[in-house]
Amino acid sequence: MSYNQFWALRFTSSYARETGGPAYAEPLCKELNLQNPKFKGGDFVDAVYRWQRAHPPLDADGMIGPQTWAKLAP
């Protein structure tokens, strides 16, 4: 799937709730080089997209799903 900010925002926030991701907001944002630890907003999914591109073989779609979470989770 190619990068689509709308879908990335929608699926990432849904997956974050399922995995307890919001509890890890600060370390995740640090890994993504974001100053403001939050799971909502285009800045977050843009940062996820850039991080995925730098970490092949992940699909660079801006979504934190199971494969991205496995590599990114603290």
C-alpha positions in Angstrom: 0.0 0.0 0.0 1.3 3.5 -0.8 1.4 6.3 1.7 -1.9 8.0 2.3 -2.0 10.3 5.3 -5.7 10.0 5.8 -5.6 6.2 6.1 -2.4 6.2 8.0 -4.0 8.5 10.6 -7.0 6.3 10.8 -5.3 2.9 11.1 -2.4 4.0 13.3 -4.7 5.4 16.0 -6.9 2.3 15.9 -3.9 0.0 16.2 -2.3 2.1 18.9 -5.4 1.7 21.1 -5.4 -2.1 20.6 -1.8 -2.5 21.6 -1.6 0.0 24.4 0.6 2.2 22.2 -0.3 5.5 23.8 1.6 4.4 26.9 4.7 4.4 24.7 4.1 7.8 23.1 7.2 9.5 24.4 9.8 6.8 23.5 8.2 6.2 20.1 8.2 9.9 19.3 11.9 10.0 20.4 12.7 7.2 18.1 10.8 9.0 15.3 12.6 12.3 16.1 9.4 14.1 17.0 9.5 16.8 19.7 5.8 16.6 20.6 4.7 13.1 21.8 1.3 12.5 20.4 -0.4 9.8 18.3 -2.6 12.1 16.4 -1.8 14.4 13.5 -0.1 14.4 10.2 3.3 15.1 11.7 3.3 11.7 13.5 2.3 9.6 10.5 4.7 11.5 8.3 7.5 10.6 10.8 6.4 7.0 10.8 6.5 7.0 7.0 10.1 8.4 7.0 11.1 5.9 9.6 9.7 3.0 7.6 11.5 4.1 4.5 14.8 4.0 6.5 14.0 0.5 7.8 13.4 -1.9 4.9 11.8 -4.3 4.3 8.9 -2.5 6.0 6.2 -1.1 3.7 6.5 2.7 3.9 2.8 3.4 4.3 2.9 5.6 7.5 0.8 3.1 9.4 2.0 1.5 12.6 0.8 -2.1 12.1 2.1 -5.3 13.5 5.3 -5.4 11.5 6.2 -1.8 12.1 5.3 -2.1 15.8 7.5 -5.2 16.2 10.6 -3.1 15.0 9.6 0.2 16.6 8.2 -0.7 20.0 10.4 0.1 22.9 
